[in-house]
Amino acid sequence: MTPYFATPERIEALKAAIEPLKGTPFAANGIATGPAGGIACQFLITAALRAAGFDTPPGPYGPANHWKFSSRSLILEYLQTRPEFQPLPMDADAIPGDVLGFTLGKCIHHAGLYLGNSTFFHVMPHAPACVATLRDPTWGTRLAAVWRPVTT
């Protein structure tokens, strides 16, 4: 399997794809992009990947406050069942386009899209879609899984 974002052209397409998504506010199970929209982290990631040319279905739906009470990770279940995502060992070097899974509450309940140089793209209830850093202990200590978009 080959990483989908293995060429400079595809990495540039990914970076271009996230630009119009920046500033999109959070909305539980939301799928509307842009500053007037509202989107959940799993749908933000799949929207960015699809806009960059990587074909994958939208992420999983779940109760709005699922992360607060459940030890069932809908994000983990989705990524483990999708053949276009390859799980990576935690000591692997992430590349742009890799999907990051973060522990919130009891298990992986948050996802981000790796952009390179320890940065990733995500959305949270308290902040619109933005680029953050894994150097921030809030995120670096919660990183629990990495998946690579691949082609066969």
N, C-alpha and C positions, 0 to 999 in steps of 0.2 A: 504494500500500500504506500502511496506517495502522499506527502503532505500537500493539501490543496494550496496553501499559501506559501509555496516554495519558490516562487519567482518574484522578482522586484515589481513586475507589472501587477500581479495579484495582491501584493502587499499594498501598493499604491491604491488599487481599487478598494481595498478594505478601509484604508485611511480616508479616502474620499467618501465612502459609504457612511462612515460614522459622523461626518461633519453635519449633515442636515438633522441628525438624530440628537445632537448635543442640545442640552437645555430642555429636552422633553421631560415633563414632570412625571413622577411616579403615580401609578394608579394600579391597585390590586387587580390582576387579570386584565389590565388595560392593554390595548393593541394599537392605539392611535399615536402616531409619531408627531414630532414637532412641538414647539412651545405651547401651542393651544391644545395639544393632545394629552395623553396620559398612558403610561406603559409600565408593565412589570418587567423585572430583570430578565426573566427567561424569554420573553417576547422581544425585548430590546436586542438580545444577543442573536436570536434567529433572524430578526429583521435586518440587522447589520450584515450578517453572513449572506443572507439572500440578496441583499442589495449589492454585495461585492461579487456575486456570481456563484456562490456555493449553494447548491440546491438541498435544502432540508426543510421539513415541515415545522410549523410553529411549535414552540415549547409547550409544556403541560399546563393545563388549567387546574386550579385547586381553590379551596376556601380562602377568602381574603386574608385571614389571620392564621393560616395553616402552620406557619413557622413557629408560632407562639406555643402550640400545644402538641404538635405531632413529632414523633421520632421517625416518620416515614418521609423520605426525601423524594419528592416528585421530580426534581431536577436530576437526581442520581438515576432514578428509574428510567427517565426519558433518555438520558445519554447512554446508559448501559444497553438499551434496546435498539439504538440507532446504529446501523452498520457503517454509517459515514463518519462516526466519531470513534477514534481509537484511544483507549485509556493509556495514560503514560505513568511511569513510576515517578514518585515525587522528587527524585533526584535528577530527573531529566531536565535538560535546558528547554524552557518554553520558547516558542517562536511566535511571531505575530499571527493572529488568527486562532490560537489555542483558546479553548474555553476553560475558565477557572471556576472551580467550585469552592465556596466558602461556607464554613460552619457558622450558622446563626441558630441560637437555641440548642436543640438536641442533635442536629445533624446538618447536612448540606442543604441549606435553604436559600442560597444566594449564588448568582452566577455573574461572571464578568468576562470580558473579551480581552485577551492579552494583546498589547500593541508593541511590545519591545521595551528595552531599557527599564525594566521593572514597573512599567505603567500598564494600566488596564482601563477599559471603558465599562461603566455600569450605571445603574440607577437605584436609588434608595428612597424610602418614604420622606426622609428629611432633606433630600438634595436631588435636583434634576439630573438627568443623564450627563455624565462628566467623565473626565479622565482622572484617575487616582493613582497612587503609587503603592506598591507592595512594601516599600520601605516604611510606610506608616504601620506601626504595630497593630493598629485596629485590623488591618487586612493581612499583613504578613503572618501574623500568628493564627489567623483563621483559615488560611489557605489549606484545603483538605484534599483536593483532587484536580487533575488536569486532563483534558481530552483534546485530541488533535483532529481537526477536520481532515479527512483523507479521501482520495480517489482510488478506485481499484483498477 
